[in-house]
Amino acid sequence: MSPLKHIIYILPIILLACSTSFDKMKNLPSVKHPEWVKDAVIYEVNIRQFTPEGTFRAFENHLPRLKELGVDILWLMPIHSIGEVNRKGTLGSYYAVKDYRSINSEFGDAEDLQRLVAHVHDLGMKIIFDWVGNHTAWDNVLTQTHPEWYVKDYAGKFIPPIGWDWSDVIVLDYTKEGLRNYMLESMEYWVEEFDIDGYRCDVAGYVPSDFWVTARELLNETKEVFMLAEWDDRAMHYAFDMTYAWELEEAMQHVASGSKDASAINAYIAKMINSTRLDEIKMTHTTNHDQNSWEGTVFERFGQAAENFAVLTYALEGMPLIYGGQEVGLNRPLAFFEKDQISWGDHPFNSLYARLNKLKKDNPALWNGEWGARMLPLKTTKPNQVNVVYREKEGNRVMAMFNHSAAPVTFIITDKIYGGTYKSFKGRNSVELDSDIQITLGPWGYQVYTTK
């Protein structure tokens, strides 16, 4: 579903259904990240559009390439059967789930899916499923077996989420204990029967927070899972390993359009340092399925800044996301409700992302959560054009410099304590950075220097 970046006006009955119960909790839980999260990069997979066949079996052929690219966690967009009533387009939205315990027959069957998961694990990668907990298709099996598990209007009719053009789905009511148990059992089913490694949870903030806490605890009894919330709220980190860095993405859009200058990125960095713990992992990204389909490609949204911002998502705290096709310069919005295959080929971004993934794994300062280092913005003589980010972990130092403007810039870093010998990410040569050196970057240029 579309990113929740704006204030939504929700009917009082929905607010009641989705209210949090954290105020009643005496002992707030804490999340222990799986060890394999420490240097991970996440990759979003759109099975329908990935191959001509649009199947699990066909996607398997890409696994060795993705392993070589350096991604670690594969996030599969919803794999369930899609509703037909009020369907959008010919094939419908993946997020209009008809049955939470079914597999979309267009993608394959249970054997195909189990084979895919096993192959992913054999290659040393992890796999998570997209979970749509807030709403279902109009013809979901629950509308017949348990219509009382849905939010209704004053006439007793099902209703879609308020404030969005999501006419193909209707809202569930989490005040119903039976619904909660059913959803918990369904989430547990895929972990137990298919050995998946966790979930990305759609519009997670629309579902009561205490449900997610219970779900995390239950799933961890089967195996140590990874949980990603499509939300941007600290409270989510009581149940989730990672939330979205929407504020960063918005700041990048403002900077690219010229409506704000480089100080907007520094403002984001300052907020993260002041208001989050290091182990509250943010997913940094320049695109995803929603943004690509509804807002345009990274080239349309960021123009010449597209590469600069891709590198920025690796320099800042957080786990970078690559959306399927992004590594080959995906240059068009993919249709959401129709077949629209990604055009695979060679592109400079492929080697860029491969090198960025290696950069992240080779430098503990860039690792995720408590395994990595806090980001520190360094002062420069051109604060309205330049962002310099410094991170240090157990002697490993990373200094990333970005010209966040369309004009060339020459500047000096006025913080004097981080000089020394570094290696250039771009040129692979050694560079001595001292307190008086003048640095020049071209329009939307960048440099990353490391001690490893």
Protein Blocks (a to p, Z undefined) as FASTA:
>chain_A
ZZdfbccdddfklmmmmpcfklmpmbdcdddddfklmmgccddddfklmpmnopaklmmm
mmmmmmmnopabdcdddfbdcdfehpahjkopfklcfbfkbccfklocfklmmmmmmmmm
mnopacdddddfkbccfkbfklmmmmmlpccdfkopacddehiacfkbccddfkbmklmm
mmmmmmmmmmmmnopabdcdehkllpcfklmmmmmmmmmmmpccddddddddfklmmmbm
bdcdfklmmmmmmmmnopacfklmmmmmmmmmmmpcfklccdddfbdfklmmmnopfklm
nmmmlmmmmmmmmmpgcdddddehjlnopabdcdfkbccdddddddfklmmmmmmmmmmm
mmmklmghjllccddddddfblmlbccddddeehiacddddddbfbdcddddfbfklgcc
dddfklopacdddfkbccdddehiacdddfZZ
